Amino acid sequence: MRASHEIKQRQKKFINEKLQPLERIEYEGNYYHDFFRSLPFVALKQLLDRMSLSLNQKTVLVAGCGVGTDIHYLSKHYTGVEFIVCDLSEEAVKICIKNWPTARGYVEDIERLTFADESFDFVF
């Protein structure tokens, strides 16, 4: 347990230091993001379509939100989504909210979330 806490603290420190100088994130514009990074979201859309499910007008928690890349790609396929984001890093949450001002952000350990059961339609 102690080792896990120390690892998370180092992870949080590392992320906060790397993200602090960032103001705005460019989610696309290079081969990696334009092609490879988008593939899981295309696959997710196809899977949900086959199951007759949609994120449109739903509440979605993005746990471990980072700087909002997942919201960027999910928003390409779905509209009216209420995004709630959380991350261990306060800086990551700040940047995510700066880039996605309609999202609600929380600093949370995704292994110990404090949200009540049934708070979201989907968790990503």
Secondary structure as GFF3:
##gff-version 3
##sequence-region A 1 124
A	DSSP	alpha_helix	2	19	.	.	.	ID=ss1
A	DSSP	alpha_helix	31	31	.	.	.	ID=ss2
A	DSSP	pi_helix	32	36	.	.	.	ID=ss3
A	DSSP	alpha_helix	39	50	.	.	.	ID=ss4
A	DSSP	beta_strand	59	63	.	.	.	ID=ss5
A	DSSP	alpha_helix	69	77	.	.	.	ID=ss6
A	DSSP	beta_strand	82	87	.	.	.	ID=ss7
A	DSSP	alpha_helix	90	99	.	.	.	ID=ss8
A	DSSP	beta_strand	104	107	.	.	.	ID=ss9
A	DSSP	beta_strand	122	123	.	.	.	ID=ss10
###
